[in-house]
């Protein structure tokens, strides 16, 4: 059965890959429409047309949509339901340079790549004939094809299907997850309307080697989270000819960078699995013009992976780190200033700076004590102005709000304000603490044990790449949610998450993905044998185990 499915999945994978669907473009709808048509032409959905529909992305100017398909089994009276998800969008194709018109044509691209200088590993895989190359074929048109084919296979024999399947092909995963965030409320509504007893969410996003020479294949139960600690830094400006009269915010910013960036002490660990260290995604001063005056303010933000730490815990960690960095700048300045004074035979006094770091929530409290309703009025007016400007994204919106609140404060001494920038992806840690978690862990273990293959398949916790799996649950700790909302300017206004619906779902998740290499590179490629012949069996068996 699986070999026959594999051949069908390969054909569908190539077909979907050939439809460009770059994230953030109107063409995303093209592949969604093709998937919708495919489902509408399946016998089950011809007989049950109400079981497949398009779901609009909430407040989306491009009019993008996702596909939602439901298969209801007729065997027994089970309400157990497995949710399947896969994303239909891809990153761009500009990295293919002069051959970009072939980027989504896997069968032609193989020949075109032979003309280019590519890595030794990519060349080896190209010449092996075991890989298909193309934008999105690995991330994740193959995964979508696997799920579509399995859904069709299950729909052909609903008399022997005990339980139900809900499949969502979502757009915008590579952007702001608008597709998944629109599907989550739909899943909650279906749960209530159909009395579905959700068991787990299965994703088939890509799976890659974790280190050089890694021959293992992985199934991930759970997923990494992501949060973006950010820092608005206020220094004290000075003439470049008399720099010790001020303190440079870029100096403080660089010290925070040195303290946090790639520092493994900020990695999050659970069950022996460790996130990648924080990595800076932006750092710049906020000076608008050239002059010989040093900058007044600067900002930077980091990508933080999480396995178990909640927003309140992350905030505490980064405030401690920023305080340490700020103090190091002051200490070093004093050392250099003393040397400078001695060299010039000037009188010397210790510089006046003090290391101060506040959270945005703490800043709001202090400014509100001074300004009262004036603060709320300022935020409301600025928010309306920022929302009207299409060039202001969620991160810049947050920065502008922090900056405006600080400017309203009477205290003008140097300070660092720590806050969160969007987006936020909760981690999902499947510990086995409840029945659903135990059922998923058991289902995956049994599936791996009973699948005959030459590959060494390992179960690991925490899918290591940011994905839509994160929105299958949300923290329930009040401190965690309060810290997120209170320290993320614009939460609920410029940036929203259906937190209550995510908490309502609270589902364990698993990623059973096809194997390949170089996601988001022009040498993106999919290994055929494991992806087409083994993964479908793993997914199919896991579904059946969960529905038992």
SULMOVEN-V417238 format. One record per residue. RES is the residue in one small letter. PSI is psi in degrees with one decimal (* if undefined). D_FIRST is the distance of its C-alpha to the first C-alpha in Angstrom with 2 decimals. Layout:
BEGIN
res & psi & d_first
RES & PSI & D_FIRST
RES & PSI & D_FIRST
END
This chain:
BEGIN
res & psi & d_first
x & -44.2 & 0.00
x & -33.1 & 3.80
x & -41.8 & 5.58
x & -41.7 & 5.33
x & -40.4 & 6.30
x & -41.8 & 8.67
x & -40.5 & 10.34
x & -39.8 & 10.98
x & -39.7 & 12.27
x & -45.7 & 14.50
x & -44.7 & 16.04
x & -37.6 & 16.73
x & -47.5 & 18.12
x & -41.6 & 20.53
x & -46.2 & 21.49
x & -36.6 & 22.40
x & -34.6 & 24.18
x & -6.9 & 26.30
x & 106.7 & 27.75
x & 138.3 & 30.54
x & 57.7 & 30.81
x & 132.5 & 33.48
x & 141.8 & 34.45
x & 12.3 & 37.73
x & 158.8 & 37.66
x & -23.0 & 37.38
x & -11.1 & 34.49
x & -33.7 & 32.23
x & -22.5 & 32.06
x & -46.1 & 30.53
x & -32.5 & 27.06
x & -43.6 & 27.30
x & -38.4 & 28.18
x & -42.8 & 25.25
x & -42.2 & 22.81
x & -43.8 & 24.80
x & -40.3 & 24.63
x & -44.6 & 20.86
x & -42.7 & 20.69
x & -26.5 & 23.52
x & -3.5 & 21.72
x & 144.3 & 18.65
x & -42.0 & 19.24
x & -42.4 & 19.56
x & -19.7 & 22.15
x & -38.6 & 23.93
x & -22.4 & 24.57
x & 66.4 & 25.30
x & -21.9 & 27.00
x & -7.1 & 28.78
x & 2.3 & 25.63
x & 134.3 & 25.45
x & 163.6 & 28.55
x & 140.8 & 30.23
x & 119.1 & 32.16
x & 141.5 & 35.26
x & 131.8 & 36.11
x & 127.5 & 39.32
x & 43.9 & 42.48
x & 121.1 & 40.71
x & -19.8 & 43.00
x & -6.2 & 40.20
x & 30.9 & 38.67
x & 158.1 & 35.22
x & 162.9 & 32.48
x & 165.4 & 29.17
x & 134.5 & 26.37
x & 123.0 & 25.69
x & 139.6 & 22.88
x & 130.9 & 22.59
x & 123.2 & 20.07
x & 119.1 & 21.75
x & 154.5 & 20.04
x & -6.4 & 21.95
x & 125.6 & 21.30
x & -163.4 & 24.47
x & 28.7 & 26.88
x & 136.4 & 25.44
x & 2.0 & 26.60
x & 135.4 & 24.50
x & 134.3 & 23.18
x & 132.9 & 21.29
x & 130.0 & 22.55
x & 135.6 & 20.51
x & 150.6 & 22.63
x & 145.4 & 22.58
x & 147.0 & 25.53
x & -9.4 & 25.91
x & 166.8 & 29.15
x & 168.4 & 30.03
x & 176.5 & 33.23
x & -179.3 & 35.55
x & 9.1 & 35.56
x & -24.3 & 39.23
x & -10.9 & 38.41
x & -6.6 & 37.04
x & -126.9 & 40.68
x & -7.9 & 41.34
x & 21.3 & 37.68
x & -23.4 & 36.66
x & -13.2 & 35.92
x & 2.5 & 32.93
x & -32.3 & 31.75
x & 22.0 & 28.93
x & 81.8 & 28.02
x & -39.8 & 25.62
x & -26.9 & 25.62
x & -35.1 & 29.43
x & -35.9 & 30.17
x & -42.1 & 29.05
x & -38.6 & 31.91
x & -36.1 & 34.38
x & -23.0 & 33.90
x & -20.1 & 34.92
x & -9.1 & 38.36
x & 161.6 & 38.78
x & 112.4 & 39.92
x & 169.0 & 37.08
x & 158.9 & 36.69
x & -40.2 & 36.09
x & -42.7 & 32.77
x & -40.1 & 31.58
x & -43.1 & 32.91
x & -45.4 & 31.07
x & -36.0 & 27.71
x & -46.1 & 28.60
x & -21.1 & 29.46
x & -27.3 & 26.39
x & 6.9 & 24.16
x & -1.3 & 21.53
x & 145.7 & 22.53
x & 132.3 & 22.71
x & 151.5 & 26.03
x & 150.3 & 27.22
x & 120.0 & 28.76
x & -8.8 & 26.33
x & -31.1 & 23.16
x & -38.6 & 23.14
x & 86.7 & 25.17
x & 50.4 & 23.08
x & -35.4 & 21.47
x & -43.9 & 18.23
x & -40.1 & 18.20
x & -42.6 & 18.85
x & -39.4 & 16.11
x & -48.6 & 13.57
x & -41.8 & 15.15
x & -43.0 & 15.53
x & -39.5 & 11.91
x & -41.0 & 11.05
x & -44.0 & 14.17
x & -42.8 & 13.28
x & -43.8 & 9.98
x & -35.1 & 12.25
x & -18.2 & 15.02
x & -16.0 & 13.47
x & 57.6 & 13.91
x & -18.7 & 17.02
x & -24.6 & 18.48
x & 12.2 & 16.25
x & 116.1 & 16.56
x & 108.8 & 19.53
x & -167.8 & 21.14
x & 160.4 & 20.97
x & 134.7 & 19.73
x & 121.1 & 22.24
x & 131.0 & 21.24
x & 117.6 & 24.09
x & 107.1 & 24.02
x & 147.1 & 27.48
x & 174.4 & 30.04
x & 21.6 & 32.84
x & -35.0 & 31.18
x & -7.4 & 32.94
x & -104.2 & 36.21
x & 14.1 & 37.37
x & 31.6 & 34.14
x & -34.1 & 35.51
x & -52.5 & 32.11
x & -39.6 & 31.09
x & -22.1 & 34.65
x & -27.1 & 34.54
x & -33.4 & 31.25
x & -49.7 & 32.58
x & -31.9 & 35.19
x & -40.4 & 32.64
x & -39.3 & 30.48
x & -41.3 & 33.65
x & -43.6 & 34.57
x & -38.6 & 31.21
x & -42.1 & 31.60
x & -43.1 & 34.94
x & -42.2 & 34.20
x & -2.9 & 30.97
x & 37.4 & 31.85
x & 138.6 & 28.66
x & 87.4 & 28.46
x & 135.8 & 26.93
x & -42.0 & 25.24
x & 168.3 & 24.58
x & 129.6 & 23.88
x & 125.9 & 20.87
x & 153.7 & 21.49
x & 40.3 & 19.47
x & 167.4 & 22.63
x & 157.1 & 23.01
x & 131.2 & 23.42
x & 165.5 & 25.86
x & 142.5 & 27.85
x & -13.6 & 30.63
x & 165.6 & 33.13
x & 124.9 & 33.90
x & 6.9 & 31.77
x & 120.1 & 29.34
x & -3.3 & 26.20
x & 160.4 & 24.66
x & 146.0 & 21.85
x & 144.0 & 22.77
x & 126.2 & 21.67
x & 118.8 & 24.77
x & 108.4 & 25.80
x & 173.5 & 28.75
x & 150.0 & 30.29
x & 153.4 & 33.51
x & 172.6 & 36.20
x & 136.9 & 38.76
x & 155.0 & 42.37
x & 82.6 & 45.10
x & 135.3 & 48.50
x & 156.7 & 51.17
x & 124.1 & 54.87
x & 121.4 & 57.76
x & 124.2 & 60.64
x & 122.3 & 64.28
x & -149.8 & 66.79
x & 115.7 & 70.42
x & 154.5 & 71.26
x & 161.2 & 73.98
x & 139.1 & 75.65
x & -21.2 & 74.03
x & -9.3 & 77.52
x & 58.3 & 77.80
x & -23.6 & 74.23
x & -6.0 & 75.21
x & -14.5 & 76.48
x & -174.6 & 72.90
x & 126.7 & 69.45
x & 120.7 & 66.64
x & -28.4 & 63.50
x & -29.6 & 61.50
x & -45.2 & 62.84
x & -43.1 & 61.56
x & -43.9 & 58.24
x & -34.4 & 57.92
x & -39.3 & 58.75
x & -41.4 & 56.02
x & -47.1 & 53.66
x & -36.8 & 54.84
x & -39.7 & 54.41
x & -40.3 & 50.93
x & 124.2 & 49.08
x & 17.5 & 46.71
x & 113.3 & 48.47
x & -11.1 & 46.07
x & -16.9 & 48.33
x & 4.2 & 46.86
x & 153.0 & 43.25
x & 127.6 & 41.60
x & 140.2 & 40.20
x & 129.9 & 38.10
x & 37.8 & 36.62
x & 1.8 & 37.42
x & 133.8 & 35.59
x & 136.6 & 37.99
x & 163.1 & 37.93
x & 153.9 & 39.18
x & 163.9 & 42.95
x & 146.8 & 44.45
x & 133.5 & 44.76
x & 135.8 & 47.32
x & -13.1 & 46.12
x & 142.8 & 49.64
x & 124.9 & 53.24
x & 156.8 & 56.30
x & 167.1 & 59.86
x & 20.6 & 60.87
x & 132.1 & 64.06
x & -18.2 & 64.30
x & 165.0 & 66.95
x & 135.7 & 68.44
x & 173.1 & 71.53
x & 16.0 & 72.99
x & 138.3 & 72.22
x & 160.4 & 69.32
x & 154.7 & 66.50
x & -35.4 & 66.82
x & 162.4 & 63.16
x & 172.3 & 59.69
x & 161.3 & 56.17
x & 158.1 & 52.88
x & 158.2 & 49.53
x & 149.8 & 46.75
x & 116.3 & 43.03
x & 125.5 & 42.60
x & 146.7 & 39.32
x & 143.5 & 39.20
x & -33.4 & 37.33
x & -15.9 & 39.78
x & 137.8 & 43.03
x & 166.5 & 43.96
x & -40.4 & 46.04
x & -36.5 & 49.30
x & -39.1 & 48.68
x & -42.5 & 47.83
x & -42.9 & 50.98
x & -43.4 & 53.09
x & -45.4 & 51.71
x & -29.3 & 52.33
x & -42.2 & 55.79
x & -42.0 & 56.71
x & -43.1 & 55.39
x & -36.5 & 57.25
x & -42.2 & 60.41
x & -44.3 & 60.26
x & -43.6 & 59.81
x & -45.4 & 62.63
x & -37.1 & 64.99
x & -39.7 & 64.27
x & -47.1 & 65.30
x & -44.8 & 68.52
x & -44.5 & 69.31
x & -37.3 & 68.80
x & -42.6 & 70.83
x & -38.6 & 73.68
x & -47.6 & 73.66
x & -34.0 & 73.75
x & -39.9 & 76.32
x & -42.6 & 78.63
x & -43.2 & 78.38
x & -45.3 & 79.11
x & -42.9 & 82.13
x & -40.7 & 83.56
x & -36.7 & 83.19
x & 2.2 & 85.17
x & 39.2 & 87.53
x & 152.3 & 86.48
x & 148.6 & 86.76
x & 135.4 & 83.42
x & 150.1 & 81.92
x & 140.5 & 78.41
x & 151.6 & 76.18
x & -1.3 & 75.70
x & 146.6 & 71.90
x & 139.7 & 69.88
x & 118.0 & 66.11
x & 130.1 & 64.82
x & 126.8 & 61.23
x & 152.5 & 60.35
x & 160.6 & 57.15
x & -38.0 & 57.02
x & -39.5 & 57.35
x & -38.8 & 60.54
x & -46.4 & 61.87
x & -43.5 & 61.36
x & -43.0 & 63.28
x & -41.1 & 66.20
x & -36.2 & 66.48
x & -34.1 & 66.24
x & -34.1 & 69.14
x & -42.3 & 71.20
x & -17.2 & 70.14
x & -128.2 & 68.80
x & -20.2 & 67.63
x & -34.5 & 68.32
x & -48.2 & 65.19
x & -38.1 & 62.95
x & -43.3 & 64.64
x & -47.9 & 64.09
x & -42.2 & 60.38
x & -46.2 & 59.93
x & -42.6 & 61.82
x & -39.1 & 60.13
x & -44.9 & 56.70
x & -40.7 & 57.36
x & -43.7 & 58.55
x & -37.9 & 55.57
x & -26.2 & 53.06
x & -11.0 & 54.71
x & 110.7 & 54.15
x & -16.0 & 50.73
x & -7.5 & 51.38
x & 108.9 & 51.47
x & -179.1 & 48.08
x & -35.8 & 47.34
x & -41.9 & 48.60
x & -35.8 & 51.79
x & -48.9 & 52.39
x & -44.2 & 52.33
x & -45.9 & 54.71
x & -37.3 & 57.15
x & -45.3 & 57.35
x & -46.1 & 58.05
x & -44.4 & 60.63
x & -40.6 & 62.39
x & -43.4 & 62.56
x & -43.5 & 64.03
x & -20.9 & 66.59
x & -11.6 & 67.85
x & 142.3 & 68.67
x & -24.6 & 72.22
x & 115.6 & 71.16
x & 13.6 & 70.87
x & 155.2 & 70.65
x & 140.8 & 67.70
x & 157.7 & 64.55
x & 129.0 & 60.76
x & 119.3 & 58.71
x & 134.0 & 55.20
x & 178.5 & 52.67
x & 135.0 & 48.99
x & 148.5 & 47.64
x & 157.3 & 44.49
x & 172.4 & 41.54
x & 128.0 & 40.55
x & 111.8 & 37.07
x & 144.0 & 37.07
x & 156.5 & 35.29
x & 112.0 & 33.00
x & 107.8 & 33.54
x & 97.5 & 31.18
x & -20.0 & 33.48
x & 23.7 & 32.13
x & -17.1 & 35.32
x & 175.3 & 33.92
x & -42.0 & 31.25
x & -43.1 & 28.86
x & -43.4 & 29.19
x & -40.4 & 28.71
x & -41.9 & 25.56
x & -46.1 & 24.00
x & -42.6 & 25.17
x & -40.6 & 23.86
x & -43.6 & 20.41
x & -44.8 & 20.13
x & -44.7 & 21.64
x & -39.7 & 19.36
x & -46.5 & 16.20
x & -43.3 & 17.68
x & -33.8 & 18.82
x & 1.7 & 15.59
x & 115.9 & 13.47
x & 117.9 & 13.90
x & 157.3 & 15.06
x & -5.7 & 18.24
x & 146.1 & 19.21
x & 102.3 & 21.86
x & 125.1 & 20.74
x & 140.8 & 23.73
x & 130.9 & 24.35
x & 155.4 & 27.41
x & 151.5 & 29.48
x & 89.9 & 30.38
x & 124.4 & 28.24
x & -2.4 & 31.01
x & 139.2 & 30.98
x & 131.4 & 32.51
x & 175.2 & 29.99
x & -9.4 & 29.72
x & -30.1 & 28.44
x & -24.7 & 32.16
x & 13.4 & 32.83
x & -4.0 & 30.86
x & 173.5 & 34.04
x & 153.4 & 37.69
x & 144.0 & 40.44
x & -13.3 & 42.31
x & 127.1 & 45.39
x & -41.2 & 48.26
x & -37.8 & 49.82
x & -48.0 & 46.66
x & -40.8 & 46.32
x & -43.1 & 50.09
x & -40.6 & 50.30
x & -51.9 & 47.57
x & -43.1 & 49.24
x & -25.2 & 52.80
x & 7.7 & 52.26
x & 94.5 & 50.06
x & 129.4 & 52.45
x & 0.5 & 51.02
x & 128.8 & 48.37
x & -6.8 & 47.84
x & -65.7 & 49.73
x & -30.7 & 48.36
x & 128.8 & 45.24
x & 150.0 & 43.46
x & 140.6 & 40.63
x & 65.7 & 39.52
x & -42.0 & 40.41
x & -39.5 & 40.86
x & -38.5 & 37.48
x & -40.0 & 35.88
x & -34.4 & 37.78
x & -39.4 & 36.65
x & -57.1 & 32.97
x & 55.4 & 33.52
x & 143.5 & 29.83
x & 153.9 & 28.33
x & 156.5 & 26.00
x & 141.1 & 23.31
x & 120.0 & 22.17
x & 90.9 & 18.80
x & 157.5 & 19.25
x & 159.9 & 18.15
x & 140.1 & 20.52
x & -162.3 & 23.36
x & 160.1 & 27.11
x & 43.5 & 30.20
x & 137.8 & 29.36
x & 12.6 & 32.34
x & 162.5 & 33.53
x & -9.2 & 33.55
x & 20.0 & 31.44
x & 129.5 & 28.61
x & 155.5 & 25.41
x & 125.7 & 21.72
x & 128.2 & 20.15
x & -45.9 & 16.98
x & -56.4 & 15.00
x & -41.7 & 15.24
x & -42.9 & 15.14
x & -24.6 & 12.08
x & -24.9 & 9.91
x & -47.1 & 11.50
x & -44.7 & 12.99
x & -37.1 & 10.11
x & -42.5 & 9.07
x & -44.5 & 12.83
x & -47.6 & 13.44
x & -47.6 & 10.95
x & -37.9 & 12.31
x & -42.3 & 15.78
x & -49.4 & 15.76
x & -38.0 & 14.89
x & -41.4 & 17.53
x & -28.0 & 20.04
x & -5.9 & 19.73
x & * & 20.29
END
